[in-house]
Amino acid sequence: MRIGSVSHSLLMLIAGGMASLILAAGSARAALRAQTDLVEFEKMTWVEVKSALAAGKTTALIYTGGVEERGPQNANGGHNLIAHATVEAIARELGNAIFLPVLPYTPNDAEPIPGTIGITNELLAAMLERITEQAFLNGFRNVILMGDHAGGQPEVYEEVANKLNARYGALRVFYCDQVYRPANDAFDQYLAQHGYPPGLHGYLFDTSEMMYLDKDNTWVRRDLVSSAVGDPVVDGKVQIGPQSPYNGIQGDARRSTAELGKRAFDMKVDYAVRQIRSLLPTK
């Protein structure tokens, strides 16, 4: 009996050891998969960045957001929420890119309505130039500049790209403009074709996209969407009259939905990915 008990104990120990080895191997593989799937520079270790660069992720994405009032229904940092989600989706779709921390300020001016914090074109240019050069020193070979806010586009982004391309040889800087104006215009056309009212700021486009991305319900005041209407927009121009609500909305956001927001978001990612792939050098 004693011999049998010992044999049984040994078998249990061996089986337990094998199970531990299998679990450890599985965890290692899972960790490796997780590391190869990383695209967010600030959440990576230097070892992971080095590994990703060696594996071919040599394109750095620099995306700018912005802080401004966006109507009573939307948080002031909506540009940053949209920028972070958009650039992450672009990086994953490209497969050879890592995105740097979103730059939260862009050219703008504070207004009588509190909520806007802006910088100058000169500051943006200096920051984009510095961040791009730092990306090169980290080992990236291509840098893509993009923005979610109109401030500085296209002039500042194009000037920085041209200046640095003249300074560096094989290292390249590109300005991806399709993710902003062309994609926005295409979505506005979709809205017009489907009977939605036009707008320019804090309207159905902005609000819908934020509703789609606001997974924890902290960015959009959904109880205010049904009353989110501002100054009307006619032929692309805001009409401010004596009865203006002056609430930060140019247009009408009352028919905003997360479904429309997803369409807008997907369109921006698609426009950006196609342009970036056309810009990057081929091996």
C-alpha positions as CSV (number, residue, x, y, z in Angstrom):
1,M,0.0,0.0,0.0
2,R,2.8,2.3,0.9
3,I,4.6,1.8,-2.4
4,G,1.3,2.4,-4.2
5,S,0.7,5.6,-2.3
6,V,4.2,6.9,-3.1
7,S,3.7,6.0,-6.8
8,H,0.4,7.8,-6.8
9,S,1.9,10.9,-5.2
10,L,4.7,10.9,-7.7
11,L,2.3,10.7,-10.6
12,M,0.3,13.6,-9.1
13,L,3.4,15.7,-8.8
14,I,4.5,14.9,-12.4
15,A,1.0,15.7,-13.7
16,G,0.9,18.9,-11.7
17,G,4.3,19.9,-13.0
18,M,3.3,19.2,-16.6
19,A,0.1,21.2,-16.2
20,S,2.1,24.1,-14.8
21,L,4.5,24.0,-17.8
22,I,1.6,23.9,-20.2
23,L,0.0,26.9,-18.5
24,A,3.3,28.8,-18.4
25,A,3.8,28.1,-22.1
26,G,0.3,29.3,-22.9
27,S,0.8,32.4,-20.8
28,A,4.1,33.2,-22.6
29,R,2.4,32.8,-26.0
30,A,-0.5,35.0,-24.9
31,A,2.0,37.6,-23.7
32,L,3.9,37.5,-27.0
33,R,0.7,37.9,-28.9
34,A,-0.3,40.8,-26.7
35,Q,3.1,42.5,-27.2
36,T,3.0,42.1,-31.0
37,D,-0.5,43.7,-31.0
38,L,0.6,46.8,-29.2
39,V,0.3,50.0,-31.2
40,E,0.2,52.7,-28.4
41,F,3.6,54.1,-27.8
42,E,2.9,55.4,-24.3
43,K,1.7,52.0,-23.1
44,M,4.7,50.1,-24.4
45,T,8.0,49.5,-22.7
46,W,11.2,50.4,-24.5
47,V,11.9,46.7,-25.1
48,E,8.5,46.4,-26.8
49,V,9.1,49.5,-28.9
50,K,12.5,48.1,-30.0
51,S,11.0,44.8,-30.8
52,A,8.1,46.4,-32.8
53,L,10.6,48.5,-34.8
54,A,12.7,45.4,-35.6
55,A,9.5,43.7,-36.7
56,G,8.7,46.4,-39.2
57,K,6.5,48.9,-37.3
58,T,8.7,51.8,-38.4
59,T,5.9,54.3,-39.0
60,A,4.9,56.8,-36.2
61,L,1.5,58.4,-36.3
62,I,1.2,61.9,-34.7
63,Y,-2.4,62.9,-34.3
64,T,-3.6,66.2,-32.8
65,G,-6.9,66.7,-31.0
66,G,-8.1,69.9,-29.4
67,V,-10.0,71.4,-26.6
68,E,-13.0,73.6,-27.3
69,E,-16.7,74.1,-26.4
70,R,-18.9,71.8,-28.4
71,G,-22.4,72.6,-27.3
72,P,-24.1,71.9,-24.0
73,Q,-24.3,68.2,-24.9
74,N,-20.7,67.4,-25.6
75,A,-17.5,67.6,-23.4
76,N,-14.9,70.1,-24.4
77,G,-12.2,67.5,-25.1
78,G,-14.3,65.7,-27.8
79,H,-11.5,66.2,-30.4
80,N,-9.1,64.3,-28.1
81,L,-11.6,61.4,-27.6
82,I,-12.1,61.1,-31.4
83,A,-8.4,61.6,-32.2
84,H,-7.2,58.8,-29.8
85,A,-9.8,56.3,-31.1
86,T,-9.2,57.2,-34.7
87,V,-5.4,57.0,-34.7
88,E,-5.5,53.7,-32.8
89,A,-7.8,52.2,-35.4
90,I,-5.6,53.6,-38.2
91,A,-2.5,52.0,-36.6
92,R,-4.1,48.6,-36.3
93,E,-5.4,48.7,-39.8
94,L,-2.0,49.7,-41.3
95,G,-0.2,46.9,-39.3
96,N,3.2,48.7,-39.6
97,A,2.6,51.7,-37.4
98,I,2.6,52.9,-33.8
99,F,0.8,56.0,-32.6
100,L,2.4,58.5,-30.3
101,P,0.4,60.3,-27.5
102,V,-2.3,62.5,-28.9
103,L,-1.4,66.2,-28.8
104,P,-4.3,67.7,-26.9
105,Y,-4.0,71.3,-28.0
106,T,-4.2,72.9,-31.5
107,P,-4.5,76.5,-32.8
108,N,-7.6,78.2,-31.4
109,D,-8.7,81.1,-29.3
110,A,-10.7,81.1,-26.1
111,E,-14.3,82.5,-26.5
112,P,-16.9,84.2,-24.3
113,I,-18.3,80.7,-23.8
114,P,-15.9,78.9,-21.6
115,G,-14.4,75.6,-22.8
116,T,-11.8,76.5,-25.5
117,I,-8.1,76.3,-24.8
118,G,-5.9,77.0,-27.9
119,I,-2.4,77.5,-28.9
120,T,-0.8,79.4,-31.8
121,N,0.3,78.1,-35.2
122,E,3.9,78.8,-34.2
123,L,3.6,76.7,-31.1
124,L,2.0,73.8,-33.0
125,A,4.7,73.9,-35.7
126,A,7.4,73.8,-33.1
127,M,5.8,70.9,-31.2
128,L,5.2,68.9,-34.4
129,E,8.8,69.4,-35.5
130,R,10.2,68.5,-32.1
131,I,8.0,65.4,-31.7
132,T,8.8,64.2,-35.2
133,E,12.5,64.5,-34.7
134,Q,12.2,62.7,-31.4
135,A,10.4,59.9,-33.2
136,F,13.3,59.6,-35.7
137,L,15.7,59.4,-32.8
138,N,13.6,56.5,-31.3
139,G,14.1,54.6,-34.6
140,F,11.0,55.4,-36.7
141,R,11.7,56.0,-40.4
142,N,8.4,57.5,-41.4
143,V,6.1,60.0,-39.6
144,I,2.5,60.7,-40.5
145,L,1.0,64.0,-39.3
146,M,-2.8,64.2,-38.8
147,G,-5.3,66.3,-37.0
148,D,-8.9,66.2,-35.8
149,H,-9.3,70.0,-35.5
150,A,-9.2,72.6,-38.3
151,G,-6.7,74.8,-36.5
152,G,-3.4,74.8,-38.4
153,Q,-4.7,72.6,-41.2
154,P,-3.3,72.3,-43.8
155,E,-0.7,75.0,-43.6
156,V,1.2,74.1,-40.4
157,Y,1.2,70.4,-41.1
158,E,2.4,70.8,-44.7
159,E,5.1,73.3,-43.7
160,V,6.5,71.0,-41.0
161,A,6.5,68.1,-43.3
162,N,8.3,70.0,-46.1
163,K,10.8,71.5,-43.7
164,L,11.8,68.2,-42.2
165,N,11.9,66.3,-45.5
166,A,14.4,68.9,-46.7
167,R,16.5,68.3,-43.6
168,Y,16.5,64.5,-43.5
169,G,17.4,62.1,-46.3
170,A,15.8,58.6,-46.1
171,L,13.6,59.6,-43.1
172,R,10.2,60.9,-44.3
173,V,7.4,63.0,-43.0
174,F,3.9,63.0,-44.6
175,Y,0.8,65.0,-43.9
176,C,-2.4,62.9,-44.1
177,D,-5.1,65.4,-44.9
178,Q,-7.8,62.9,-46.1
179,V,-8.7,62.0,-42.5
180,Y,-10.0,65.5,-41.9
181,R,-11.6,67.7,-44.5
182,P,-12.2,65.1,-47.3
183,A,-13.6,62.5,-44.9
184,N,-15.8,65.1,-43.2
185,D,-17.1,66.5,-46.5
186,A,-17.9,63.0,-47.6
187,F,-19.9,62.3,-44.5
188,D,-21.7,65.7,-44.7
189,Q,-22.7,64.7,-48.2
190,Y,-24.1,61.4,-46.8
191,L,-26.1,63.4,-44.3
192,A,-27.5,65.7,-46.9
193,Q,-28.5,62.8,-49.2
194,H,-30.4,61.2,-46.3
195,G,-32.3,64.3,-45.3
196,Y,-30.3,65.4,-42.2
197,P,-29.9,69.1,-41.5
198,P,-26.5,70.7,-42.3
199,G,-24.1,72.0,-39.6
200,L,-20.6,73.2,-38.9
201,H,-19.8,72.7,-35.2
202,G,-21.3,70.7,-32.3
203,Y,-23.9,69.4,-34.7
204,L,-25.1,65.9,-35.7
205,F,-21.6,64.9,-37.1
206,D,-19.6,65.7,-33.9
207,T,-22.3,64.5,-31.5
208,S,-22.9,61.2,-33.3
209,E,-19.2,60.4,-33.5
210,M,-18.8,61.1,-29.8
211,M,-21.9,59.1,-28.9
212,Y,-20.4,56.1,-30.7
213,L,-17.1,56.4,-28.9
214,D,-18.4,57.3,-25.5
215,K,-18.5,53.8,-24.1
216,D,-18.7,54.8,-20.5
217,N,-21.1,57.7,-20.9
218,T,-18.8,60.4,-19.7
219,W,-18.4,62.5,-22.9
220,V,-21.9,63.1,-24.1
221,R,-24.8,64.4,-22.0
222,R,-27.4,62.2,-23.7
223,D,-30.3,63.8,-21.9
224,L,-29.5,67.1,-23.6
225,V,-29.2,65.7,-27.2
226,S,-32.9,66.0,-27.9
227,S,-32.6,69.8,-27.3
228,A,-29.2,70.3,-29.0
229,V,-30.0,72.9,-31.7
230,G,-28.1,76.1,-32.4
231,D,-27.8,78.7,-35.1
232,P,-28.9,77.4,-38.5
233,V,-26.4,76.7,-41.3
234,V,-27.4,77.7,-44.8
235,D,-25.1,77.1,-47.8
236,G,-22.2,76.3,-45.5
237,K,-22.5,79.5,-43.5
238,V,-23.9,80.0,-40.0
239,Q,-26.8,82.3,-39.7
240,I,-26.5,84.3,-36.4
241,G,-29.6,86.4,-35.8
242,P,-30.9,88.4,-32.8
243,Q,-32.6,85.3,-31.4
244,S,-29.3,83.3,-31.5
245,P,-29.0,80.8,-28.7
246,Y,-25.3,81.3,-28.7
247,N,-24.8,77.8,-27.2
248,G,-21.8,76.6,-29.2
249,I,-23.8,74.7,-31.8
250,Q,-23.8,75.6,-35.4
251,G,-26.5,73.4,-36.9
252,D,-28.8,70.8,-35.4
253,A,-27.6,67.8,-33.3
254,R,-31.0,66.5,-32.2
255,R,-31.1,63.5,-34.6
256,S,-27.6,62.3,-33.5
257,T,-27.1,58.5,-33.1
258,A,-24.2,56.2,-32.3
259,E,-25.0,54.4,-35.6
260,L,-24.3,57.6,-37.6
261,G,-21.2,58.1,-35.5
262,K,-19.9,54.7,-36.4
263,R,-20.3,55.5,-40.1
264,A,-18.4,58.8,-39.7
265,F,-15.7,57.1,-37.7
266,D,-15.2,54.2,-40.2
267,M,-15.2,56.6,-43.1
268,K,-12.3,58.7,-41.5
269,V,-10.3,55.6,-40.8
270,D,-10.8,54.3,-44.3
271,Y,-9.8,57.6,-45.9
272,A,-6.7,57.8,-43.8
273,V,-5.5,54.3,-44.3
274,R,-5.8,54.4,-48.0
275,Q,-3.9,57.7,-48.2
276,I,-1.1,56.6,-45.9
277,R,-0.6,53.4,-47.8
278,S,-0.2,55.4,-51.0
279,L,2.3,57.8,-49.3
280,L,4.6,55.3,-47.6
281,P,7.6,54.1,-49.6
282,T,7.4,50.5,-50.8
283,K,10.2,48.1,-50.3
